[in-house]
Amino acid sequence: MAKRKSKSGVNKTAAVKSEFAKNPEARPKEVVAALAEQGVVVTTGYVSTIKSAMKRGDDGAAAPVAGFRKRKAVAGKTVSSTGISLVDLQAARDLASKLGGIEQAKMVLEELKNLR
């Protein structure tokens, strides 16, 4: 479907991008005010959408958020609230594999518990 021109004949997306080109640190409210002075009516939500699309780039991937990084698991470090480390989980996986599955490992551990 072909794109329709706005009533004013102005490409609002291009106008928003132009304002961000002039001032990349501008907030959506500032851009809305600047465009209103030029007679272009847009909402802060629309400006925010264009800004996030510009950050994403052409690949469509989400823009990285400042301050958030994926955590890497480190051997010996606790990875859950139960205090189980990555090394412990790997050992449990190996034991379950050696015994023929998780259910078999549970049965063996239950028998071990009964021996104590």
C-alpha distance (Angstrom), angle and dihedral (degrees) to the residues before:
residue distance angle dihedral
M1 . . .
A2 3.79 . .
K3 3.78 120.6 .
R4 3.78 115.9 -106.9
K5 3.76 121.0 -134.9
S6 3.76 117.4 -120.3
K7 3.80 118.3 -106.4
S8 3.79 90.7 -103.4
G9 3.80 91.9 49.3
V10 3.82 90.8 -123.4
N11 3.77 121.1 129.4
K12 3.81 98.8 -126.0
T13 3.80 94.6 -167.0
A14 3.79 91.1 53.7
A15 3.81 90.1 47.4
V16 3.82 91.7 52.1
K17 3.81 91.6 47.0
S18 3.79 89.7 48.6
E19 3.81 91.1 53.9
F20 3.81 90.7 49.9
A21 3.80 89.4 48.7
K22 3.81 88.6 55.9
N23 3.81 93.4 45.1
P24 3.84 114.5 13.1
E25 3.83 92.1 -178.7
A26 3.81 93.9 54.9
R27 3.78 117.9 126.1
P28 3.81 119.8 -128.7
K29 3.83 91.8 -107.4
E30 3.81 90.2 55.1
V31 3.81 91.5 49.9
V32 3.82 91.4 48.7
A33 3.81 89.9 51.9
A34 3.82 93.2 47.3
L35 3.81 92.1 49.1
A36 3.82 91.7 46.0
E37 3.80 88.3 59.2
Q38 3.82 87.1 56.7
G39 3.81 91.7 48.7
V40 3.82 95.5 -105.8
V41 3.80 112.9 131.4
V42 3.83 115.9 -153.2
T43 3.79 134.2 149.2
T44 3.79 126.9 -119.9
G45 3.82 88.7 -117.0
Y46 3.79 91.0 56.3
V47 3.80 91.2 48.4
S48 3.82 90.7 48.9
T49 3.79 90.7 51.6
I50 3.82 92.0 51.4
K51 3.82 91.0 46.1
S52 3.81 93.3 52.5
A53 3.82 90.8 46.2
M54 3.80 89.2 52.8
K55 3.82 90.8 51.4
R56 3.81 91.1 48.7
G57 3.77 92.8 55.1
D58 3.78 125.7 -159.5
D59 3.82 98.4 -45.7
G60 3.82 94.1 70.4
A61 3.80 93.1 -130.0
A62 3.77 118.0 141.0
A63 3.76 115.9 -94.2
P64 3.78 114.7 -107.2
V65 3.78 113.0 -102.9
A66 3.78 115.8 -132.1
G67 3.77 114.2 -112.3
F68 3.79 97.1 19.2
R69 3.78 120.8 103.9
K70 3.74 131.5 165.9
R71 3.77 110.6 -104.1
K72 3.74 118.6 -126.4
A73 3.77 117.4 -142.3
V74 3.77 111.9 -117.9
A75 3.79 121.2 -155.9
G76 3.79 110.8 -104.4
K77 3.80 94.3 15.8
T78 3.78 119.5 119.6
V79 3.80 111.4 -106.1
S80 3.79 101.1 -178.9
S81 3.77 141.3 36.8
T82 3.82 88.9 -105.5
G83 3.80 92.0 68.5
I84 3.80 94.6 -114.2
S85 3.79 112.9 146.5
L86 3.77 128.7 -145.9
V87 3.81 89.4 -108.7
D88 3.83 89.5 54.4
L89 3.80 91.2 50.6
Q90 3.78 92.1 49.3
A91 3.82 90.9 49.7
A92 3.82 90.6 49.7
R93 3.79 90.3 49.6
D94 3.79 91.1 50.6
L95 3.83 91.6 48.1
A96 3.81 92.2 49.3
S97 3.79 89.9 48.8
K98 3.80 91.8 49.1
L99 3.83 92.3 49.0
G100 3.81 94.5 47.5
G101 3.78 102.9 -99.4
I102 3.77 144.9 -25.4
E103 3.80 94.9 -72.3
Q104 3.82 91.2 54.1
A105 3.80 90.2 48.1
K106 3.82 90.3 50.9
M107 3.81 90.9 52.2
V108 3.82 91.9 49.3
L109 3.81 91.8 48.1
E110 3.81 90.9 48.4
E111 3.82 89.9 52.3
L112 3.79 89.6 47.9
K113 3.81 89.1 51.9
N114 3.84 90.3 51.8
L115 3.83 91.5 51.9
R116 3.80 92.7 60.2
